[in-house]
Amino acid sequence: MSARNTGTVSPLAIMGILFFVFGFVTWLNGTLIPFLKLACQLESDVQAFFVTFSFYMAYFFLALPASAILRKTGYKNGMALGLVVMAIGSVVFIPAAYARSFPLFLLGLFIQGAGLALLQTASNPYISIIGPMESAAKRISIMGICNKVAGIVSPLVLGALILKNAGAIETQIIAEQNPLVKAGLLQQLADRVIMPYVVIAIVLLLLAIMISRSSLPEIATKEEPQTGSGSKQNVFQFPHLMLGVLCLFVYLGVEVLAGDAIGIYGNALGLPLDETKYFTSFTLFAMLAGYVVGIFAIPRLLSQQMALKISAILGVVFSVCIFFSSGYTAIIFIALLGLANALMWPVIFPLAIDGLGRFTQTGSALLIMGISGGALIPLFYTALKDSGLMSNNGAFLLCCLPAYLYILYYAQKGHKVGRSKKVRAVKPVAAVVSSM
């Protein structure tokens, strides 16, 4: 079934809006890291990277409960509920800013991540099974464009609003000796985040209402046909899924490094905050280019597996180039990791959930738990960098190279482990729509 089929155009359009929202909220973290480090007077990059830790760890804790919720609410109502939870997390930023409380900011981020866990647990399998599995990467690539366009825009917008004249403000705060005046300057800076997050909360609530009232169809799944080995009793009996969870874990780690840590990497090189606040957008431009390639190449010119192999090899090459580079050259190679990363989620997710049948929602939840790699691997990078055990370049290479090598293994062999030759355990959405 083509994505142009009338049975899928409307659901794809609605999902495109959702993926735009995912990207806008998720990629704000790259701007929030230097902002909160300054506004909350954090002492190290390790502390600042608890921004990504709190956000992405929500996926680990909430993905399986999200799967249980979806079984009760269905996909559509579950997505609407996820948007409401995200709005609540955005509202928490208001008292956090007034109190200039870093823990309260982290709570808001965790709640936002919880809402996104519910949304992602529903939306990713929905896109994967809305049509033929062999073209799932193409559909997710279309969603990826929506996601990354929002990701490009969000740090530019938020950076312009909350980090305007950041270098001068940072210098003024450091130079100020009067504690009361300094506290006033910091409070003025913290207050800048209030209005953007009020607007975000309102938009999320309006979108939740739109989704709940939309004609978005439900997806029916059925147990996969079994051959020879007997019926599967639980989701852990699918080795290709378990390996896929680890694959998504390491992939998310390197994706967040390339997107959210690129600014910190630049700061470590001595580049000014007024420049590094825009670096996340460079990575997302590269990812956007990769998604465009995926739309036109998969499956016409490249199989999903071959696209993942090429992407992993590019990741290895760019990681090595970063290690042997410095200054803006290293920044360019980090941004190019966005190109290497672009097709990884669109390929890994459908490969991992293919053939799960009635275990699709639970398998999706386990994969969403893998997003916690975005919490742990960047934190590991900053801890290595700040410890003095190795150079900035060395810490980056140690975090990236093993990840890309494992992704290459999954593309070559891992996605086939334990698989029967007969796959396809779900009904495409066209069949569901035609029976409604």
N, C-alpha and C positions, 0 to 999 in steps of 0.2 A: 504494500500500500504506500503510495506517495504521500509526502507531507502536504501535497497540494490537494489531496482528496478532500472533498467537502465535509467528510465526517471528522476530519482532524484539524481543519483550519481554525475553527473557533476555539477548541481547547488549546491549540498551540499559541494562539494570540493571547489568551488569558494567562497561560503559563509563562509566556514571554514577559508579561507585566510583572509576574511574581519573581522571575529570575532577575529582572531589573532591580527590584526591591532588595533581593538577596545581596546583589553586588553593591548597591549603594550603601547599605548598612555595614556589610562585612568589611569593605575596603576603607571605611572611615578610620579603622584601627591604626593604619599607617600614619595618619595625621594626629590621632589622639595620643600616640606614644610620646612624641616630643612635646606636645601640648601639656599633657599631664605631668611629664617629668619636670617641666618648668613651673606650671601653676601650683603643683603640690610639692615642689621642692624635693624631688626624689634624689637620692644620693648616687644611684647607679643605673646602668642600662638593664641590669638584671631585674631591679624593681620595676622599671618602666615596662618591661616585657611581660609583667603580670597582666597587662592589658590583654594581650593575645591569649595568655594562659587562662584567664577567667572566661573569656569569650568562647574559646574552643573546647575547654574542658566541659562546658555545659553539654556539648554533644555526647561526650562519653557517659555522663550520668543520666541524660534525658532521652537518649535514642531508643532504648528498649521500652521505657514507659510510653514513649511516643507511639511505638508500634502497637502497644495495647490500647492506647487511646484511639488510634485509627481504626482498629477493629470494631470499636463501638460507634465512632462518629462517621466513619467513611472518609474517603479522601477529601472531598470538598469541604465539609464542616471542620475537618481536622486542619486544613490549610487556613481557614478563617480564624480558628482558635489560635493557631500559631501566630498570626498577625496581631491578634489582640495581646498576646503575651509579649511580643516584641514592643508593642506600644507602651505597655506597663514598664518595661525596662528602660525605654526612652524617657518616660516621665521621672524615673528615679534620678536622672541626671540633674533635675532642677534642685532638689535639696542637696545633692552632692556638690553642686557648684556653689550654692550659698554657704555650705559648711566647709568648702574646699577640702572635702574628705576623700582621700584616695580609696579607702575600703568601700565607701558608698558608691563611687564610680565603678569599682570592680563588681559590686552587686548588680548595678544596672546592666553592665556588660554581660554578666552571667545570665541574667533574666532574658536579655536579648538573644543570647546564644541558645537558651532553652526554647524560645519561640522558633528560632531558625531550625533547631533540631527537629521539631515537629513538622515544620514546613518541608525541610529537606527529606525527611523520612517518607513523606507523602509524594513529593513532586518528582524526585529522581526516578523511582520505579515507574511512576505514571508516564513520564516522558519515554522511558526505556520500552515500555510495553504498549505504547499508543499505536505502534505499527510493527513492521517486521524487525526482529532483533538484529539482523545483519545491517540495518541502516540506523540503528539506535544512536550510534556515535554522531551521525549527521544531524539528527534531531537535537541531541544534547549540545552539539556545536552551535546550532541556531540559538538555543537558550544561553549558551556561553557568550555569544555576542551581546545579547541583552544584558547579561551579568557584567561583562567587562566594560561595555560602554558606560554603564552606571558606575563601575569601579574607577574608570578614568575620570569621570565628572566629579565624583564625591570628594576625593582628596583635594581637587582644585577648588571646589566650592567651599568646603570646610576650612581648607588651608587659608583661603582668602579672607574668611570671616574671623577665624580664631587665632591665626598666626600672622596676621598682617603686621608688618614691621617687627617681626619676631626677634630679629637680631638686635635691633635697637632696644627693644623692651628687655631682652635678656641682659644686655649690658647695663641698662639702668637699674635693674633689680639687683644685680651683683654689686654694683657700685654704691647702692643706697645703704647708709649706715643706721639710719633711724628705723627701729623695728616697726613703729606704727605706720610710717610712710611706706615702708617695704610691704607690710601686710596689706595696705590699701591698694598698692600696685598689683599685688598678686590676686586680690579679690576682683579688681577690675578685669584682669585677664581671665579668671575663672568664670566670671559672669558672661563672657562672650559665647560660651557653649550653650547657654540656656535656650535662646530663641531658636537656633537650628534644631535642637532636639524636641522642642514643643511642636515645631512644624512637622518633623518626622513622625511624632506620635499621632498627630491629627491625620496625616496621610495614611498611616498604617491602619487606623480605625476605619477610615472611609473605604480603604481597599478590602478590609475584612467584610464589611457590609456588602460590597460589590461581589465578592467571591461567594458569600453565602446565598446571594440571590441570583447567581449566574446559572447558566444551563450546562455548566461543566459536568460531563457524565462520570458516573462511577466506573471503575474497572473491575471486571470479574476475573478471578484467577481460579485455577483448578489444579488438583494434584497432578504432578508430572507422571507420564507413563513410565513404568519401571520395567527393566529387562534384566533377567538373570539374577540380579543381586537382591531382589525382594524390595519391599516397600521401605522407604526412608521413614524413620521414626522421629527424628529431630533435625534441626538445621545444622547441627555440628557434624553431620554425616556427609557434608558436601565439602571435600577438601579444597576444591577450586574457590569456594567462597571464603574459607578461612585464610587462604593465601592472599585472596583479594582484599580482605580486611587489612592485613599487614601492608599490602601494596598501597592502599589508600592512605594508611597511616604515614608511611614514609613520603608519599607524594605530597600530602598536605603540608608536611613539615618543610619540604623544599619550596613549595609554592608560597608559603607564608614568609619564608626567608627571602625569597626573590622579591616579594611585594612589600611586606611590612618592615623587613630588616634592612632594606636597601638604604633607607635614610640613616639608620644607625651606623651602617657600614661607612656611609659617606662622612658622617660626623667623626668617626674614628680616624678618617683620613685627613681631618682638619677642614672639611668643606663647611661653609656657613649654613645655618638653619634656614635662612631665607631661600637657599637653593635646594637643600635636601628635602624640604617639605613637599616638593613636587615629584620626587624620584619614584614614588609608587606608581604614578601615572605612566612613567616610561615603561615599567614592567608590564602594565596592563595594555598599553598600546601593542607590545610584542605579542601578548596573549591573544589580543583581538585579531592580529594578523594570522596567528595559528588557527583560530577558529574558522576564519574565512577559507583557509586552505582545506580544513576538514570538511566543510560544507560541499566544496566542489570536488574533492578527491575521494571521499568515502561514500559508498563503496565502489564508485566508478573506476578509480585509478589505483586505490590502495585498499586492502582489507583492513579491518580494525586492528588486527594483530600486528600487521606490518607498520601501520601508523604509530602504534605504541613502541615498537622496536626502534624506529627512526627517532622518535621523541626521546627515548631513553639514551640513545647514543649521542644525540645532540646535548643532552644534559651532562653526560660524562665529559664531552669535549669542552663545553663552556665552563664547567667547574674547574677543569685543569687550567684553562686560560685565565680564569679569575685568580687562581693561585699564583700564576707567573706574571700578573699584571699589577698596576698601581694607578692611583688617581682616577681620572675620568674614564680611562680605558677599562679598569676593573668595573666601574659602574655600568658601562655599556654591556659588558659580558653578563653582569648580574641581570640587567634588564632583558637581555636575550634569553635568559632562562625562562622568561615568560613565554617565548616562542616554543621552547622545548616542552614546557608544562601544559600548553594549551589543550592538546588532545588527550592528555592522560586521564582526567576524570571522565570525559565522554566515552573513552574506551574501557577503562577499568571497571566502571560501575556496571554497564550492561554485560560484560564478560563474566563478572562475578555473580550476578543474580540470574543469569540465563539458566533455565532448567530447574529453578527452585519450586515452581508450582505454588502450592498452598503455603509454602514457607517464604514466599517473596517478601511479605511485609517484615517478617522477623529478620530475614537476611539483609534487607535494606537497612534495618535499624542497626545491625552489627556493622555494616559498612559505614553508616553515619557515625558510629562510635569511633571509627578510624580517623575521623576529622580531628580527634584529639592530638594527632601528630602535629597539627598546627599550634598546639599549646606547648608541647614538650620539646620539640626539636629546636625551635628558635630560642627557647629559654636555655637549652643546652649550649647553643652557639654563644649567647651573650655571657654565660658563666665561664666558658672556656676562654673567651676573648678577654674578659675582665680579670681572670685569675692570673694572667701572665704566663701560663703554662705554654702557650703557643701564640703565634702572631694572629692578627685579624684574618689574614688570608688562609692561614693554616686551619683555624677554627671553622671557617666557612667550608673549606674543602672536606674536612673530616665529617661535617654534617651532610654534605651534598653527595659526595662520590659514592659511598656505600648505598645510599638511597636509590640513585639512578641505576646502579648495577643490579639491585634487587628488582627494580621495575623492568629492566631488560630481561631478567630471568622469568618474570611473570608473563611477559609478552611472548617469550619463546616456549616455555614449558608449563609454567605455574597455572595458567588458566585452563589447562587440559587435565590436570591431575584429578583422578577419580571420576572423570566424566564418562558417561555412556555416549554412544554415538548419536542416540536420539535425544534431541533437545527440543525446546519450545514447549513450555508448559503453561502458557498464558494465552488468553484470548485477546486479539488486537481490539482496540477501541471501536473500530468500524463494526465488528460483529456485535459488540455490546450495544452500540447505538441502534443498529438495525433491529435489535430484539426488544427495544424499549418502546 
